[in-house]
């Protein structure tokens, strides 16, 4: 009689372990991801490209930059969608893809080939104001430090 109770106890214990641990696996992934590579039209990797994913219903923005090999990973995205994915890089035309939907625990691969675009730089305006600390009146010998003198750029040019 004793071996029978031990057998039933062992079977019950194993059944409990199987049923009890299955609920632990139910605590898996609750997000999605997007990965890919950013390249130019001639196949060169574009490191430092900006990748932005916007979850349109909520307005939540996820962003990352491409690594030195042009690859990127956007992790922890909420499943569903639609998403708008935008890739930008200085000197290249922005690439935008709409209506991207993600499934639970999906790791969607999206590769982008960027097209070169001329960059127009507008004029730069420099604004400053005169400050008494940097005035021409201070180009004299400092009385507190007898060996130190204030330099005039013209004096330095005459040394040559």
RODO-2510 file (C-alpha; in nm, 4 decimals, decimal comma):
residues 160
     n   res          X          Y          Z
     1     x     0,0000     0,0000     0,0000
     2     x     0,2830     0,2326     0,0723
     3     x     0,4298     0,2224    -0,2852
     4     x     0,0884     0,3111    -0,4322
     5     x     0,0567     0,6293    -0,2244
     6     x     0,4083     0,7315    -0,3214
     7     x     0,3293     0,6754    -0,6894
     8     x     0,0093     0,8836    -0,6691
     9     x     0,1911     1,1554    -0,4818
    10     x     0,4657     1,1628    -0,7460
    11     x     0,2122     1,1765    -1,0311
    12     x     0,0120     1,4503    -0,8591
    13     x     0,3284     1,6494    -0,7921
    14     x     0,4402     1,6237    -1,1560
    15     x     0,0928     1,7248    -1,2787
    16     x     0,1004     2,0254    -1,0471
    17     x     0,4418     2,1294    -1,1816
    18     x     0,3221     2,1016    -1,5416
    19     x     0,0023     2,2968    -1,4824
    20     x     0,1599     2,5499    -1,2472
    21     x     0,4518     2,6381    -1,4750
    22     x     0,2359     2,6786    -1,7843
    23     x     0,0877     2,9935    -1,6338
    24     x     0,4389     3,1327    -1,5960
    25     x     0,4930     3,1079    -1,9708
    26     x     0,1751     3,3080    -2,0241
    27     x     0,3607     3,6109    -1,8894
    28     x     0,5538     3,6436    -2,2181
    29     x     0,5982     3,9324    -2,4562
    30     x     0,3361     4,2073    -2,4551
    31     x     0,5004     4,4388    -2,7091
    32     x     0,6213     4,4428    -3,0683
    33     x     0,9355     4,5680    -3,2447
    34     x     1,0624     4,7007    -3,5768
    35     x     1,4146     4,6418    -3,7037
    36     x     1,5938     4,7029    -4,0300
    37     x     1,8772     4,8733    -4,2142
    38     x     1,9137     5,2230    -4,3582
    39     x     2,1246     5,2480    -4,6755
    40     x     2,1901     5,4962    -4,9555
    41     x     2,0997     5,4229    -5,3172
    42     x     2,4526     5,2871    -5,3761
    43     x     2,4209     5,0446    -5,0818
    44     x     2,6303     5,2306    -4,8229
    45     x     2,5105     5,2087    -4,4629
    46     x     2,3900     5,5407    -4,3179
    47     x     2,4917     5,5602    -3,9513
    48     x     2,3044     5,8106    -3,7367
    49     x     1,9827     5,8193    -3,9415
    50     x     1,6758     5,9129    -3,7348
    51     x     1,3928     5,6608    -3,7207
    52     x     1,0622     5,7758    -3,5685
    53     x     0,7530     5,5559    -3,5258
    54     x     0,4268     5,7269    -3,4313
    55     x     0,1346     5,5213    -3,3023
    56     x    -0,1382     5,7234    -3,4739
    57     x    -0,4351     5,6506    -3,2403
    58     x    -0,2479     5,7540    -2,9246
    59     x     0,0188     5,9870    -3,0677
    60     x     0,2900     5,7943    -2,8832
    61     x     0,6308     5,8475    -3,0460
    62     x     0,9137     5,5948    -3,0442
    63     x     1,2539     5,6861    -3,1822
    64     x     1,6053     5,5593    -3,2354
    65     x     1,9126     5,6167    -3,4506
    66     x     2,0839     5,3757    -3,6859
    67     x     2,4132     5,2222    -3,5745
    68     x     2,7438     5,2343    -3,7656
    69     x     2,6322     4,9451    -3,9869
    70     x     2,3033     5,1248    -4,0676
    71     x     2,0940     4,8823    -3,8616
    72     x     1,8309     4,9942    -3,6107
    73     x     1,5896     4,8444    -3,3562
    74     x     1,2707     5,0020    -3,2258
    75     x     1,1740     4,7954    -2,9214
    76     x     0,8770     4,8037    -2,6864
    77     x     0,6189     4,9190    -2,9410
    78     x     0,2544     4,8716    -2,8546
    79     x     0,0832     4,6120    -3,0749
    80     x    -0,1766     4,7298    -3,3230
    81     x    -0,1598     5,0454    -3,5184
    82     x    -0,1622     5,2050    -3,7523
    83     x     0,1911     5,3424    -3,7225
    84     x     0,3662     5,6014    -3,9349
    85     x     0,7394     5,5305    -3,9717
    86     x     0,9631     5,8209    -4,0770
    87     x     1,3350     5,7977    -4,1561
    88     x     1,5477     6,1103    -4,2042
    89     x     1,9150     6,1804    -4,2619
    90     x     2,0890     6,5058    -4,3552
    91     x     2,1461     6,5252    -4,7298
    92     x     1,8795     6,2642    -4,8086
    93     x     1,5082     6,2836    -4,8852
    94     x     1,2856     6,1868    -4,5916
    95     x     1,1199     5,8444    -4,6299
    96     x     0,7758     5,7950    -4,4721
    97     x     0,5631     5,4794    -4,4576
    98     x     0,2033     5,4861    -4,3352
    99     x    -0,0530     5,2309    -4,2130
   100     x     0,1941     4,9884    -4,0532
   101     x     0,0179     4,7456    -3,8171
   102     x     0,2053     4,5282    -3,5670
   103     x     0,0948     4,1971    -3,4186
   104     x     0,1669     4,0982    -3,0587
   105     x     0,5373     3,9977    -3,0195
   106     x     0,6038     4,0651    -3,3898
   107     x     0,9518     4,1822    -3,4927
   108     x     0,8815     4,3507    -3,8271
   109     x     1,1768     4,4000    -4,0619
   110     x     1,1686     4,7281    -4,2554
   111     x     1,4648     4,8336    -4,4699
   112     x     1,4943     5,1846    -4,6114
   113     x     1,6944     5,3062    -4,9118
   114     x     1,7483     5,6811    -4,8858
   115     x     1,7659     5,9022    -5,1963
   116     x     2,0146     6,1903    -5,1989
   117     x     1,8718     6,5411    -5,1895
   118     x     2,0490     6,8755    -5,2083
   119     x     2,0467     7,0663    -4,8818
   120     x     1,9842     7,4388    -4,9045
   121     x     2,1350     7,6330    -4,6187
   122     x     1,9979     7,9774    -4,5477
   123     x     2,2108     8,2668    -4,4248
   124     x     2,3432     8,2733    -4,0721
   125     x     2,3043     8,5859    -3,8599
   126     x     2,5512     8,6412    -3,5779
   127     x     2,4342     8,8715    -3,3011
   128     x     2,6600     8,9990    -3,0260
   129     x     2,6972     9,2859    -2,7878
   130     x     2,9984     9,4619    -2,6514
   131     x     3,0915     9,3641    -2,3002
   132     x     3,3155     9,5583    -2,0641
   133     x     3,5124     9,2436    -1,9840
   134     x     3,6337     9,2195    -2,3451
   135     x     3,6738     9,5904    -2,4190
   136     x     3,9818     9,7536    -2,5752
   137     x     4,0380     9,9464    -2,2518
   138     x     4,1516     9,6243    -2,0842
   139     x     4,4471     9,5751    -2,3217
   140     x     4,6921     9,7066    -2,0689
   141     x     4,9307     9,5527    -1,8242
   142     x     4,7586     9,3965    -1,5257
   143     x     4,8892     9,5710    -1,2141
   144     x     4,8245     9,2707    -0,9909
   145     x     5,0408     9,0418    -1,2066
   146     x     5,3460     9,2411    -1,3120
   147     x     5,4729     8,9861    -1,5661
   148     x     5,1358     8,9392    -1,7395
   149     x     5,0262     9,1626    -2,0223
   150     x     4,7108     9,1617    -2,2300
   151     x     4,7829     9,0627    -2,5898
   152     x     4,6739     9,2551    -2,8930
   153     x     4,6200     9,0365    -3,2044
   154     x     4,8159     9,2898    -3,4125
   155     x     5,1163     9,2564    -3,1781
   156     x     5,1174     8,8798    -3,2278
   157     x     5,1051     8,9185    -3,6061
   158     x     5,4107     9,1501    -3,5955
   159     x     5,6241     8,8830    -3,4227
   160     x     5,6601     8,6920    -3,7524
***
